[in-house]
Amino acid sequence: MISIFAFAILFIPVLLLPSHIDNSILQLVVTALGIIGLFGLLFYFSYGRLNVTYDNETLHFEWQQKLLFNYAKIPDIEINEIKRLVIDQGQVLRKIVTDKTEITLGNNRPNNVFKIDSQVFIDFLTDQVGNKGIIDSWDIWVEKGYLKWALRVNTIILFGAIGLLGFFAVTKGFDKIPPASFFMLIFFLPQMFLYQKQMKNKIKN
């Protein structure tokens, strides 16, 4: 939550600051450095390495300590208590659900260094729970009745962003589009198109 709050607070100033610089190349450099810095801050706050050990039919969790803003301790779980796993694209373990608790593990793909360990852990849990206990994040949105609304909102944002950039380019010229808009096209729109495709596929199924 801290990472999201800090990112939201600093994002607008980072985009507005280059507008006060007359040199277009310097504008682009400042925008790029600002966005790289923001994503670096987001990565530091949101990334963590979780060590998991299995002993006496019980899973033990321990976060690797960081200099600041460590994750909250995760309670131990008996393997037979697990009722459901939330796994996205077969690679990202989001949640472990039991009758007593719901443990959120993360929102990012494992990096390449620890990807094999993460996949071994997911395969182990899948064998214990069975395929009927495996869902993904979009299934939760379907259960709560949010998915169709999310698809509509995402569609409006996509068409709105593309239309706004197109209108600006036609009326002002491509060379007048703020550098920050190009970074939005590179970083945000492709992800939103991916979400659009995933949500449509989930609704069809």
Buried (B, 14 or more C-beta within 10 A) or exposed (E): EEBEEBBEEBBEEBBEBBEEBEEEEEBBBBBBEBBEEBEEBBEBBBEBBBEBEEEEEEBBBEBEEEEEEEBEEBEEBEBEBBEBBBBBEEEBBBBBBBEEEEBEBBEEEBEEEEEEBBBEBBEBBBEBBEEEBBBBBBBBBBEEEEBEEBBEEBBEBBEEBEEEBEEBBEEEEEEEBBBBBBBBBEEEBEEBEEBBEBBBEBEEE
